[in-house]
Amino acid sequence: GKFFSWSCAHAAAPELSALLARSMDFKGQFWCERFFQVLVVLFGLAGFAVGYMKQDFRVTFQFLSAGGGISAVICLPDWPWWNRNPVSWIPYDSEEEEEEEEPAKPKKEKNKEKKKKSQKAQ
């Protein structure tokens, strides 16, 4: 059996279930990654400056940890603002799948079949 199911999550907290079921679009992935990088670099630079002035590496590490924690809370979940440009996928066509399942015939056999069909058409 499954330990976790979406129906269980939806019954417990419908809002949380809806949030977890979302997915980030491609532009959202780009901006999320850029935001993460900028945030960590800014906290790193600020931490370096403050740590240098106080001559304490622990302060630098605390700034970097804070930046990483804040960026994790903002960037790891698929928040709705990361899905503003959803991708519209091409509809599924079951006929194409049936054609692909047929075994591939050698070219000679295909050419013979084409000739037979063209002769029958005449």
DSSP file with accessible surface (Angstrom, degrees, kcal/mol):
  #  RESIDUE AA STRUCTURE BP1 BP2  ACC     N-H-->O    O-->H-N    N-H-->O    O-->H-N    TCO  KAPPA ALPHA  PHI   PSI    X-CA   Y-CA   Z-CA
    1    1 A G              0   0  134      0, 0.0     2,-0.3     0, 0.0     3,-0.0   0.000 360.0 360.0 360.0 161.7    0.0    0.0    0.0
    2    2 A K        -     0   0  188      1,-0.1     3,-0.1     0, 0.0     0, 0.0  -0.601 360.0-151.6 -85.1 142.7    0.9    3.6   -0.4
    3    3 A F  S    S+     0   0  212     -2,-0.3     2,-0.4     1,-0.2    -1,-0.1   0.845  85.5  27.3 -77.2 -35.4    2.1    5.6    2.6
    4    4 A F        -     0   0  109     -3,-0.0     2,-0.3     4,-0.0    -1,-0.2  -0.984  66.9-177.7-131.9 135.4    0.8    8.9    1.1
    5    5 A S     >  -     0   0   42     -2,-0.4     4,-1.9    -3,-0.1     3,-0.2  -0.977  32.8-128.6-131.8 151.2   -2.0    9.5   -1.3
    6    6 A W  H  > S+     0   0  136     -2,-0.3     4,-2.7     1,-0.2     5,-0.2   0.841 109.6  58.0 -65.7 -33.4   -3.2   12.7   -2.9
    7    7 A S  H  > S+     0   0   91      2,-0.2     4,-2.1     1,-0.2    -1,-0.2   0.902 106.0  49.8 -65.5 -35.9   -6.8   12.0   -1.9
    8    8 A C  H  > S+     0   0   77      2,-0.2     4,-2.0     1,-0.2    -2,-0.2   0.930 112.8  46.7 -65.3 -43.7   -5.7   11.9    1.8
    9    9 A A  H  X S+     0   0   12     -4,-1.9     4,-2.7     1,-0.2     8,-0.3   0.898 111.6  51.5 -65.6 -39.6   -3.8   15.2    1.4
   10   10 A H  H  < S+     0   0  103     -4,-2.7    -1,-0.2     1,-0.2    -2,-0.2   0.889 109.9  49.1 -66.9 -37.4   -6.8   16.8   -0.3
   11   11 A A  H  < S+     0   0   85     -4,-2.1    -1,-0.2    -5,-0.2    -2,-0.2   0.888 115.1  44.6 -68.0 -37.5   -9.2   15.7    2.4
   12   12 A A  H  < S-     0   0   86     -4,-2.0    -2,-0.2     1,-0.2    -1,-0.2   0.921 138.1  -2.8 -73.3 -46.1   -6.9   17.0    5.2
   13   13 A A     X  -     0   0   29     -4,-2.7     4,-2.5    -5,-0.2    -1,-0.2  -0.715  59.1-172.0-150.9  93.0   -6.0   20.4    3.6
   14   14 A P  H  > S+     0   0   56      0, 0.0     4,-2.3     0, 0.0     5,-0.2   0.864  89.9  53.0 -58.4 -35.7   -7.5   21.1    0.1
   15   15 A E  H  > S+     0   0  150      2,-0.2     4,-2.0     1,-0.2     5,-0.1   0.922 110.8  46.1 -66.5 -43.0   -5.4   24.3   -0.2
   16   16 A L  H  > S+     0   0   94      2,-0.2     4,-2.5     1,-0.2     5,-0.2   0.916 111.6  52.5 -65.8 -39.3   -2.1   22.5    0.5
   17   17 A S  H  X S+     0   0   12     -4,-2.5     4,-1.6    -8,-0.3    -2,-0.2   0.916 109.4  48.7 -62.1 -43.6   -3.1   19.7   -1.9
   18   18 A A  H  < S+     0   0   51     -4,-2.3     4,-0.5    -5,-0.2    -1,-0.2   0.891 111.7  50.3 -64.8 -37.0   -3.7   22.2   -4.7
   19   19 A L  H >< S+     0   0   41     -4,-2.0     3,-0.8     1,-0.2    -2,-0.2   0.917 111.2  47.5 -68.2 -41.0   -0.4   23.9   -4.0
   20   20 A L  H 3< S+     0   0   89     -4,-2.5    -1,-0.2     1,-0.2    -2,-0.2   0.775 105.4  59.8 -71.8 -26.1    1.5   20.6   -4.1
   21   21 A A  T 3< S+     0   0   71     -4,-1.6    -1,-0.2    -5,-0.2    -2,-0.2   0.600  87.2  96.9 -80.3 -10.2   -0.1   19.4   -7.3
   22   22 A R    <   -     0   0  107     -3,-0.8     2,-0.3    -4,-0.5    56,-0.1  -0.297  59.9-151.4 -74.2 164.0    1.2   22.5   -9.3
   23   23 A S        -     0   0   81     60,-0.1     2,-0.3    57,-0.1    -2,-0.1  -0.989  18.9-111.8-137.8 149.9    4.3   22.4  -11.4
   24   24 A M        -     0   0   33     -2,-0.3    59,-0.2     1,-0.1     2,-0.1  -0.556  29.8-134.8 -81.4 136.1    6.7   25.2  -12.3
   25   25 A D     >  -     0   0    9     57,-1.3     4,-2.2    -2,-0.3     5,-0.1  -0.275  29.9 -97.7 -82.3 177.2    6.8   26.3  -16.0
   26   26 A F  H  > S+     0   0  128     59,-0.3     4,-2.0     2,-0.2     5,-0.1   0.901 123.8  46.3 -67.1 -41.8   10.0   26.9  -17.9
   27   27 A K  H  > S+     0   0  126     58,-0.3     4,-2.6     1,-0.2     5,-0.2   0.891 111.5  53.8 -66.9 -36.9   10.1   30.7  -17.4
   28   28 A G  H  > S+     0   0    5     54,-0.3     4,-2.5     2,-0.2    -2,-0.2   0.893 106.9  51.5 -62.2 -39.7    9.3   30.1  -13.7
   29   29 A Q  H  X S+     0   0  100     -4,-2.2     4,-2.4     2,-0.2    -2,-0.2   0.918 110.5  49.1 -61.9 -42.9   12.3   27.7  -13.5
   30   30 A F  H  X S+     0   0   96     -4,-2.0     4,-2.4     1,-0.2    -2,-0.2   0.953 115.2  42.1 -61.8 -50.0   14.6   30.4  -15.1
   31   31 A W  H  X S+     0   0  148     -4,-2.6     4,-2.6     1,-0.2    -1,-0.2   0.853 113.0  53.7 -69.7 -32.6   13.4   33.2  -12.8
   32   32 A C  H  X S+     0   0   13     -4,-2.5     4,-2.5    -5,-0.2    -1,-0.2   0.939 111.1  45.8 -64.3 -46.3   13.5   30.9   -9.7
   33   33 A E  H  X S+     0   0  100     -4,-2.4     4,-2.4    -5,-0.2    -2,-0.2   0.922 114.2  48.4 -63.1 -43.4   17.1   29.9  -10.5
   34   34 A R  H  X S+     0   0  111     -4,-2.4     4,-2.6     2,-0.2     5,-0.2   0.923 111.6  49.7 -63.9 -43.3   18.1   33.5  -11.1
   35   35 A F  H  X S+     0   0   81     -4,-2.6     4,-2.6     1,-0.2     5,-0.2   0.922 110.5  50.9 -61.0 -44.1   16.4   34.7   -7.9
   36   36 A F  H  X S+     0   0   80     -4,-2.5     4,-2.4     1,-0.2     5,-0.2   0.938 111.9  46.9 -58.1 -48.2   18.2   31.9   -6.0
   37   37 A Q  H  X S+     0   0   84     -4,-2.4     4,-2.4     1,-0.2     5,-0.2   0.930 114.1  46.1 -62.1 -47.2   21.6   32.9   -7.4
   38   38 A V  H  X S+     0   0   74     -4,-2.6     4,-2.8     2,-0.2     5,-0.2   0.927 113.2  49.7 -63.5 -44.2   21.2   36.7   -6.8
   39   39 A L  H  X S+     0   0   25     -4,-2.6     4,-2.5    -5,-0.2     5,-0.2   0.935 112.8  45.6 -62.7 -45.7   19.9   36.1   -3.2
   40   40 A V  H  X S+     0   0   42     -4,-2.4     4,-2.4    -5,-0.2    -1,-0.2   0.919 114.3  48.6 -66.3 -40.1   22.8   33.8   -2.2
   41   41 A V  H  X S+     0   0   87     -4,-2.4     4,-2.9    -5,-0.2     5,-0.2   0.931 112.2  48.8 -66.2 -43.4   25.4   36.1   -3.8
   42   42 A L  H  X S+     0   0  103     -4,-2.8     4,-2.6     1,-0.2     5,-0.2   0.933 114.0  45.2 -62.7 -45.1   23.9   39.2   -2.0
   43   43 A F  H  X S+     0   0   52     -4,-2.5     4,-2.6    -5,-0.2    -1,-0.2   0.881 113.3  52.1 -65.3 -36.1   23.8   37.5    1.3
   44   44 A G  H  X S+     0   0   16     -4,-2.4     4,-2.5    -5,-0.2    -2,-0.2   0.924 111.6  45.0 -64.6 -44.7   27.3   36.2    0.7
   45   45 A L  H  X S+     0   0  110     -4,-2.9     4,-2.5     2,-0.2    -2,-0.2   0.925 115.3  47.0 -65.8 -44.1   28.7   39.6   -0.1
   46   46 A A  H  X S+     0   0   42     -4,-2.6     4,-2.8    -5,-0.2     5,-0.3   0.925 113.7  49.1 -63.2 -41.6   26.9   41.2    2.9
   47   47 A G  H  X S+     0   0    0     -4,-2.6     4,-2.8    -5,-0.2     5,-0.2   0.896 110.5  50.5 -64.5 -38.7   28.1   38.4    5.1
   48   48 A F  H  X S+     0   0  131     -4,-2.5     4,-2.6     2,-0.2    -1,-0.2   0.935 112.3  46.9 -63.9 -44.4   31.7   38.8    3.9
   49   49 A A  H  X S+     0   0   47     -4,-2.5     4,-2.3     2,-0.2    -2,-0.2   0.945 117.0  41.8 -64.0 -48.0   31.7   42.5    4.5
   50   50 A V  H  X S+     0   0   38     -4,-2.8     4,-2.3     1,-0.2    -2,-0.2   0.920 116.1  49.8 -66.7 -42.3   30.2   42.3    8.0
   51   51 A G  H  X>S+     0   0    4     -4,-2.8     5,-2.1    -5,-0.3     4,-0.9   0.878 110.8  50.2 -63.5 -36.7   32.4   39.3    8.9
   52   52 A Y  H  <5S+     0   0  157     -4,-2.6     3,-0.2    -5,-0.2    -1,-0.2   0.918 111.2  48.4 -67.5 -41.8   35.5   41.2    7.7
   53   53 A M  H  <5S+     0   0  143     -4,-2.3    -2,-0.2     1,-0.2    -1,-0.2   0.890 120.0  37.2 -66.7 -37.7   34.6   44.2    9.7
   54   54 A K  H  <5S-     0   0  146     -4,-2.3    -1,-0.2    -5,-0.2    -2,-0.2   0.527 104.0-130.9 -88.2  -8.4   34.0   42.1   12.8
   55   55 A Q  T  <5 +     0   0  148     -4,-0.9     2,-0.4    -3,-0.2    -3,-0.2   0.912  66.9 126.1  56.0  47.2   36.8   39.8   12.0
   56   56 A D    >>< -     0   0   62     -5,-2.1     4,-1.0    -6,-0.1     3,-0.6  -0.939  47.3-166.5-140.5 113.1   34.5   36.8   12.6
   57   57 A F  H 3> S+     0   0  153     -2,-0.4     4,-2.4     1,-0.2     5,-0.2   0.797  87.4  69.0 -69.1 -27.0   34.0   34.1   10.1
   58   58 A R  H 3> S+     0   0  159      1,-0.2     4,-2.5     2,-0.2    -1,-0.2   0.879  96.0  53.9 -60.0 -37.3   30.9   32.8   11.9
   59   59 A V  H <> S+     0   0   16     -3,-0.6     4,-2.3     2,-0.2    -1,-0.2   0.926 108.2  49.8 -63.2 -43.2   29.0   36.0   11.0
   60   60 A T  H  X S+     0   0   17     -4,-1.0     4,-2.3     1,-0.2    -2,-0.2   0.932 111.9  48.0 -59.5 -46.4   29.8   35.3    7.3
   61   61 A F  H  X S+     0   0  119     -4,-2.4     4,-2.6     1,-0.2    -2,-0.2   0.890 109.7  52.8 -63.7 -37.7   28.6   31.7    7.6
   62   62 A Q  H  X S+     0   0  108     -4,-2.5     4,-2.5     2,-0.2    -1,-0.2   0.897 109.0  49.5 -65.7 -39.4   25.4   32.9    9.4
   63   63 A F  H  X S+     0   0   66     -4,-2.3     4,-2.6     2,-0.2    -2,-0.2   0.938 112.3  47.5 -63.9 -45.4   24.7   35.3    6.5
   64   64 A L  H  X S+     0   0   73     -4,-2.3     4,-2.5     1,-0.2    -2,-0.2   0.904 112.2  50.1 -62.9 -39.8   25.2   32.6    4.0
   65   65 A S  H  X S+     0   0   57     -4,-2.6     4,-2.6     2,-0.2    -1,-0.2   0.913 110.8  49.1 -64.4 -41.9   23.0   30.2    5.9
   66   66 A A  H  X S+     0   0   43     -4,-2.5     4,-2.8     2,-0.2     5,-0.3   0.926 111.8  49.0 -63.5 -44.0   20.3   32.8    6.2
   67   67 A G  H  X S+     0   0    0     -4,-2.6     4,-2.4     1,-0.2    -2,-0.2   0.914 112.8  47.5 -62.5 -42.3   20.5   33.5    2.5
   68   68 A G  H  X S+     0   0   30     -4,-2.5     4,-2.0    -5,-0.2    -2,-0.2   0.907 113.6  47.9 -65.5 -40.5   20.3   29.7    1.7
   69   69 A G  H  X S+     0   0   37     -4,-2.6     4,-2.2     2,-0.2    -2,-0.2   0.929 113.4  46.1 -66.5 -45.5   17.4   29.2    4.0
   70   70 A I  H  X S+     0   0   76     -4,-2.8     4,-2.0     1,-0.2     5,-0.2   0.930 113.9  48.7 -63.8 -43.9   15.4   32.1    2.7
   71   71 A S  H  X S+     0   0    0     -4,-2.4     4,-3.2    -5,-0.3     5,-0.4   0.866 109.1  54.0 -67.1 -31.9   16.0   31.2   -0.9
   72   72 A A  H  X S+     0   0   34     -4,-2.0     4,-2.1     2,-0.2    -1,-0.2   0.927 109.2  47.7 -66.1 -42.2   15.0   27.5   -0.1
   73   73 A V  H  < S+     0   0   98     -4,-2.2    -2,-0.2     1,-0.2    -1,-0.2   0.889 120.6  38.2 -65.7 -35.2   11.7   28.7    1.3
   74   74 A I  H  < S+     0   0   46     -4,-2.0     5,-0.3    -5,-0.2    -2,-0.2   0.880 126.7  32.0 -83.2 -37.1   11.1   30.9   -1.7
   75   75 A C  H  < S+     0   0   13     -4,-3.2    -3,-0.2    -5,-0.2    -2,-0.2   0.765 106.6  62.0 -99.0 -28.5   12.5   28.7   -4.5
   76   76 A L  S  < S+     0   0  136     -4,-2.1    -3,-0.1    -5,-0.4    -2,-0.1   0.945  91.1  67.0 -72.4 -47.1   11.9   25.0   -3.6
   77   77 A P  S    S-     0   0   45      0, 0.0     2,-1.8     0, 0.0   -57,-0.1  -0.394  91.7-114.2 -70.6 153.6    8.1   24.9   -3.4
   78   78 A D        -     0   0   58    -59,-0.2   -56,-0.2   -56,-0.1    -3,-0.1  -0.566  44.2-171.9 -85.0  75.4    6.2   25.3   -6.7
   79   79 A W    >   -     0   0   70     -2,-1.8     3,-1.9    -5,-0.3     4,-0.2  -0.319  34.5-111.6 -65.7 153.6    4.6   28.6   -5.6
   80   80 A P  G >  S+     0   0   55      0, 0.0     3,-1.8     0, 0.0    -1,-0.1   0.818 114.1  64.7 -59.1 -29.9    1.8   29.9   -8.0
   81   81 A W  G 3  S+     0   0  116      1,-0.3     3,-0.4     2,-0.1    -2,-0.0   0.668  95.0  59.6 -72.5 -11.3    4.0   32.9   -9.0
   82   82 A W  G <  S+     0   0   21     -3,-1.9   -57,-1.3     1,-0.2   -54,-0.3   0.428 101.8  57.0 -89.0  -0.2    6.5   30.5  -10.6
   83   83 A N    <   +     0   0   42     -3,-1.8    -1,-0.2    -4,-0.2    -2,-0.1  -0.311  62.8 120.6-125.0  51.2    3.7   29.2  -12.9
   84   84 A R  S    S+     0   0  188     -3,-0.4    -1,-0.1     1,-0.2    -2,-0.1   0.641  78.0  44.8 -87.6 -15.7    2.5   32.3  -14.7
   85   85 A N  S    S-     0   0   84     -3,-0.2   -58,-0.3     2,-0.0   -59,-0.3  -0.552  80.3-171.6-126.5  67.7    3.3   31.0  -18.2
   86   86 A P        -     0   0   89      0, 0.0     2,-0.4     0, 0.0   -62,-0.0  -0.253  25.0-116.2 -64.8 148.9    2.0   27.4  -18.3
   87   87 A V        -     0   0   59      1,-0.0     2,-0.8     0, 0.0    -2,-0.0  -0.692  16.9-144.2 -86.1 131.1    2.9   25.3  -21.3
   88   88 A S        -     0   0  115     -2,-0.4     2,-0.1     3,-0.0    -1,-0.0  -0.878  22.9-149.6 -96.4 113.4    0.0   24.2  -23.5
   89   89 A W        -     0   0  199     -2,-0.8     3,-0.1     1,-0.1     0, 0.0  -0.434  21.9 -97.7 -82.4 156.9    0.9   20.7  -24.7
   90   90 A I        -     0   0  156     -2,-0.1    -1,-0.1     1,-0.1     3,-0.1  -0.501  50.5-100.9 -70.1 137.1   -0.1   19.2  -28.1
   91   91 A P        -     0   0  115      0, 0.0     2,-0.2     0, 0.0    -1,-0.1  -0.253  39.9-103.8 -61.2 148.5   -3.2   16.9  -27.6
   92   92 A Y        -     0   0  165     -3,-0.1     2,-0.6     1,-0.0    -3,-0.0  -0.506  30.6-158.8 -75.5 133.7   -2.5   13.2  -27.5
   93   93 A D    >>  -     0   0   68     -2,-0.2     4,-0.9     1,-0.1     3,-0.5  -0.947   8.2-167.1-117.5 112.2   -3.4   11.3  -30.7
   94   94 A S  H 3> S+     0   0   61     -2,-0.6     4,-1.6     1,-0.2    -1,-0.1   0.747  83.5  67.5 -71.9 -22.9   -3.9    7.5  -30.2
   95   95 A E  H 3> S+     0   0  121      1,-0.2     4,-1.8     2,-0.2    -1,-0.2   0.887  96.6  54.1 -64.5 -37.9   -3.8    6.8  -33.9
   96   96 A E  H <> S+     0   0  111     -3,-0.5     4,-1.8     1,-0.2    -1,-0.2   0.886 105.7  53.2 -63.4 -37.7   -0.1    7.7  -34.1
   97   97 A E  H  X S+     0   0   85     -4,-0.9     4,-1.4     1,-0.2    -1,-0.2   0.906 106.5  52.3 -65.5 -39.8    0.7    5.3  -31.3
   98   98 A E  H  X S+     0   0  121     -4,-1.6     4,-0.7     1,-0.2    -1,-0.2   0.897 108.8  50.6 -64.2 -38.7   -1.0    2.4  -33.2
   99   99 A E  H >< S+     0   0  130     -4,-1.8     3,-0.7     1,-0.2    -1,-0.2   0.890 108.7  51.9 -65.3 -37.8    1.0    3.2  -36.3
  100  100 A E  H 3< S+     0   0  149     -4,-1.8    -1,-0.2     1,-0.2    -2,-0.2   0.786 100.8  62.7 -71.1 -24.6    4.3    3.1  -34.3
  101  101 A E  H 3< S+     0   0  134     -4,-1.4    -1,-0.2    -3,-0.2    -2,-0.2   0.717  79.0 100.4 -75.4 -20.4    3.4   -0.3  -32.9
  102  102 A E  S << S-     0   0  135     -3,-0.7     3,-0.1    -4,-0.7     2,-0.0  -0.438  86.8-105.6 -64.4 137.9    3.5   -2.0  -36.3
  103  103 A P        -     0   0  112      0, 0.0     2,-0.2     0, 0.0    -1,-0.1  -0.349  38.1-104.5 -66.0 144.4    6.8   -3.8  -36.8
  104  104 A A        -     0   0   99     -4,-0.1    -4,-0.0    -3,-0.1    -3,-0.0  -0.495  34.2-146.8 -71.4 132.5    9.1   -2.2  -39.2
  105  105 A K        -     0   0   91     -2,-0.2     5,-0.0     1,-0.1    -1,-0.0  -0.756  25.0 -99.0 -97.9 149.9    9.3   -3.8  -42.6
  106  106 A P     >  -     0   0   74      0, 0.0     4,-1.8     0, 0.0     3,-0.3  -0.248  35.0-112.5 -61.9 155.3   12.4   -3.9  -44.8
  107  107 A K  H  > S+     0   0  176      1,-0.2     4,-2.6     2,-0.2     5,-0.2   0.862 114.8  58.9 -60.8 -35.4   12.6   -1.3  -47.5
  108  108 A K  H  > S+     0   0  165      1,-0.2     4,-2.1     2,-0.2    -1,-0.2   0.929 106.7  47.0 -61.6 -43.0   12.3   -4.0  -50.3
  109  109 A E  H  > S+     0   0   94     -3,-0.3     4,-2.2     1,-0.2    -1,-0.2   0.897 111.6  51.0 -66.5 -39.0    9.0   -5.2  -48.9
  110  110 A K  H  X S+     0   0  101     -4,-1.8     4,-2.3     1,-0.2    -2,-0.2   0.919 110.1  49.5 -63.5 -42.4    7.7   -1.6  -48.6
  111  111 A N  H  X S+     0   0   84     -4,-2.6     4,-2.3     1,-0.2    -2,-0.2   0.900 110.0  51.3 -64.7 -38.9    8.7   -0.8  -52.2
  112  112 A K  H  X S+     0   0  131     -4,-2.1     4,-2.4    -5,-0.2    -1,-0.2   0.917 109.7  49.8 -63.5 -42.5    6.9   -4.0  -53.4
  113  113 A E  H  X S+     0   0   70     -4,-2.2     4,-2.4     1,-0.2    -2,-0.2   0.904 110.0  50.8 -63.7 -39.6    3.7   -3.0  -51.6
  114  114 A K  H  X S+     0   0  141     -4,-2.3     4,-2.4     1,-0.2    -1,-0.2   0.911 110.5  48.9 -63.9 -41.6    3.9    0.5  -53.1
  115  115 A K  H  X S+     0   0  135     -4,-2.3     4,-2.4     2,-0.2    -2,-0.2   0.921 111.1  50.0 -64.2 -42.6    4.3   -0.9  -56.6
  116  116 A K  H  X S+     0   0  126     -4,-2.4     4,-2.3     1,-0.2    -2,-0.2   0.915 111.6  48.4 -62.0 -43.0    1.4   -3.3  -56.1
  117  117 A K  H  X S+     0   0  148     -4,-2.4     4,-1.9     1,-0.2    -2,-0.2   0.911 112.2  48.3 -64.9 -39.2   -0.9   -0.5  -54.8
  118  118 A S  H  X S+     0   0   60     -4,-2.4     4,-1.0     1,-0.2    -1,-0.2   0.878 111.9  49.7 -70.0 -34.5    0.0    1.7  -57.8
  119  119 A Q  H  < S+     0   0  132     -4,-2.4     3,-0.2     1,-0.2    -2,-0.2   0.892 110.9  49.3 -69.3 -38.7   -0.6   -1.1  -60.2
  120  120 A K  H  < S+     0   0  179     -4,-2.3    -2,-0.2     1,-0.2    -1,-0.2   0.863 107.2  56.2 -66.9 -34.1   -4.0   -1.9  -58.7
  121  121 A A  H  <        0   0   88     -4,-1.9    -1,-0.2    -5,-0.2    -2,-0.2   0.814 360.0 360.0 -69.4 -25.8   -4.9    1.8  -58.8
  122  122 A Q     <        0   0  191     -4,-1.0    -2,-0.1    -3,-0.2    -3,-0.1   0.785 360.0 360.0 -82.6 360.0   -4.3    1.9  -62.6
